[in-house]
Structure formats: structure tokens, C-alpha cells
Amino acid sequence: MKTIKVGIAGLGRLGKVHANNIAFKIPNAQLTAACSIMPAELEYAKTELGVTDVYTDFREMLEKADIDAVAIVTTSSEHCWQIEAALDAGKHVFTDKPLGVDLEQCKIAEAAVERHPDQVFFLGFMRRYDASYAYAKKKIQEGAIGTPYMVKATGIDPEALVEGSIKFAATSGGIFIDMAIHDIDLMRWFLEDEPTEVYAIGSTFKHPEFKAVGDDETAVATYKFKNGGIGVIHVGRTAPHGYHVETEIIGTNGSIRISPEPQKNLAKLYNTNGVVTECVEAFPQRFAEAYLAEMQEFIDCVCEGRKPGVTVYDGTKSTAIGFGTTEAWKSGKLVTL
């Protein structure tokens, strides 16, 4: 079995998830190099991952490290130039979402992918690889709910982590850029269509720190699609019970609901509080298997010389829709996409 040597860039919370999957859970992958500007993250690579070939400069890792592929899990604004540099250096590329933080950056990534058609580029829309979402897509393709015409998606971060959201709010790009990209991708995926119009509003009742930097703690957007379909996204940062992600796809002959209760597992507690279902605490727990599945698919694509279902153009389109939604939210007006 061919083994793919991978270098990772970025070892923050999600970077550690990907790094551990590559290092310990994917048989045909080997984590051989790591790059970070944070000394503590490079120390983590050495002590916890057994990676001794570490770098503080991304281009130096591309030049010197013994790697076939790169996993980019850095700050969003760095993604596109790193994608371009890695592809131009002859490496296969996995990158976390979003593709870029503006359309100009996304076009740079698109051009790089187009220049290197023989290399694999993989964009980390991991919800497509979650077992429940993948099952829903399969059932829709089989006609289980007729023609899908509406997607309702909710994604609310836990109140327990709100201080981190507040700290990041000034540079996040706003609540829709920060939180809605996965849901935008899922709408397009399930409806197999593109939105043409969006109206969005937001509000802040609990943490005025969001409003102080031009952001909101809760927001809702409604989309009209080319074929008449409808999308509704509700995002927020103050779920008191944990990390809440829920999606419903409605069709002409039925509907599918994914995670109506964001349960931690199948256990229920029976105590003085009644019958209690514990909730997942954050995205690494909820989508642990999806992160592993998407990285395994990336490695398999490299080994087998095939392209993944998610393309660089999916990243550009989701980013464009995210910015259109942000414009609608800021302006209070209906925006044509």
C-alpha cells in the first residue's frame, strides 16, 4: 500500500484534530513535517505527534520537507497563497474552509488548481462526510422525499465558549462569514442549485461586545434559489446547552431532519433533573468522524489519482454567497447574488 507523506501547516484546535488523524488513524498516511508560527504548537508536534521536522516558514517546509502533500489549517486569510505555493511546489493540497476571505483570493486559488490538473485539491467541507449528512444526501438522490425545495439550517456555538467568539469578532468578517459557510455549502449540495437573492437580519441581546465591533450574536438569512427553492439559515453564539447544529431538508413527499437534538451519545441520564440528554460541547466532538473521513478521502484520492467531489469552485461560490449575505445583513436590504 502506498504511503502519502504529509506536512501540516497550523496546529490550533482543528489543526491538532487533523494532525492526530494523519499521524495515528490513517494507515496510508504519514505525518512527516509541521509548520507553525507558534512555538508551543511546534513543541506539540515534537512531543505529542513525534514529528521532528518542524518549520516556522511555510515556503521553507515546501522546499525542504520530505512530503507529498500539505494539510493547510492556518488562519483563513492565509489559505489561498499557501494553496498556490503548495500546488506550484508539486504538492497535493488539503485545506480547511473557507477557501479564502475575499473573492480575489479565491480566484488565485482557482487559477492555481487549474494550472495543476494532475494534483489533488481538497476543500474541507467536512459535513458532506458526516455519516448523517451523507445518508440524507443518498436518500434524497433515491427520491425518498420527492423533490427537495427547502433547507433549514441552524448552527449555534455554545455560550460556554462565547468569550473566544467575542475576542475574534472584530476580525471574523461578521457572523455569516464566520459561521454560515458550512450551511451555505449544504444548501447548495442538497438543493443542487444556486441562490439568487438573500435577505438577512441580526440581533444582540446578551453580549453588547459583539455590537460594539459591528457584529451580532444571532442572525438569520433567507435565500431564494434559481428553481424557486428556499433556504433559511440561523446562526448564533449563545446556545446554553452546548454546540447546536441542526439541518432539515423538506421535499415534495417528505422531509429529513439531521440532529434535531445535538446529543453527545445515545445515553440518557435519569436523575433529579428528569430525563436528561447530554449535548456535544463543541465542533471537534460533533464532527470527529467526519474530519477523519474527509482526510481519509483526501489521502485515498492522492493514492488513486482521482478528484474529490468538493471542488475549488464550491469554495468560491460559498464565499461569494457569504459576502452577499453579509451585505444584506449590514444594509437591511434584499441583495441579488
Buried (B, 14 or more C-beta within 10 A) or exposed (E): EEBBBBBBBBBEEBBBBBBBBBBEEBEEBBBBBBBBBEEEBBEBBEEEBEBEBBBEEBBEBBEEBEBBBBBBBBEBBBBBBBBBBBBEBEBBBBBBBBBBBBBEBBBBBBEBBEEBEEBBBBBBBBBBBBEBBBEBBEBBEEEBBEEBBBBBBBBBBBBBBBEEBBEEBEEBBBBBBBBBBBBBBBBBBBBEBBBBBBBBEBEBEEBEBBBEEEBBBBBBBBBBBEEEBBBBBBBBBBBEBBBBBBBBBBBEEBBBBBBEEBBBEEEEEEEEEEEEBBBBBBBBBBBBEBBBBBBBBBBBBBBEEEBBEBBBBBBBBBBBBBBBBBBBBBEEEEBEB
